[in-house]
């Protein structure tokens, strides 16, 4: 299924029979062909979740199924759109940043505290994620939303990448992430940059960073 960037804020996706898309509800801008849009009451996978459960998991972003034969144009709120292709690995991203993805990608939810204990919980609060993050695993394409455009930063062994938690969008590959502190005497007396917390990414993969510290 082809995901094509038309401009920084819009993508075009070809839809074919038997290849369903899952998209943020209301993200369809225009379409050609015989295409249907069906609201979903599921969490993007095969499980039905109660409303409270979806909200706690950060999965309460309304979704719709897109299927048929034709071409659909997607965008949302004038935000920048970044297309990402997965080849069997896992993408970590916030649910509200997902614009559209192929149903071939398995969608899940991870409690940040289960990955890195208290630091994971702190990381979620510092970065504005809350306590949960969304995962997409498998082979397929997707598109995420960001403020001001996205920079793809490669992570290579022995060369960690440090990111402001508020500028972080997503990451995938064989990458380990951890919250670090850079608190010095300037921060203590009010003369520091204010960026006391950083996310450090190590391993082999890609980190996506937006050109802004704003939440969607």
ABEGO torsion letter per residue (X at the ends): XBBBBABAABBBBBBBBGBBBBBBBGABABBBEBBBBBBBABAGBABBBBAAAAAAAGAABBBBBBBEBEBBBBBBGGBBBBBBBBBGBBBBBBAAABABBBAABBBBBBBAAAAAEAAAAAAAAAAGAEABBBBBBEBEBBBBBBBGEBBBBBBBBGBBBBBBAAABABBBEBBBBBBBBABBAAAAAGABAGBABBBBBBEBEBBBBBABABBX
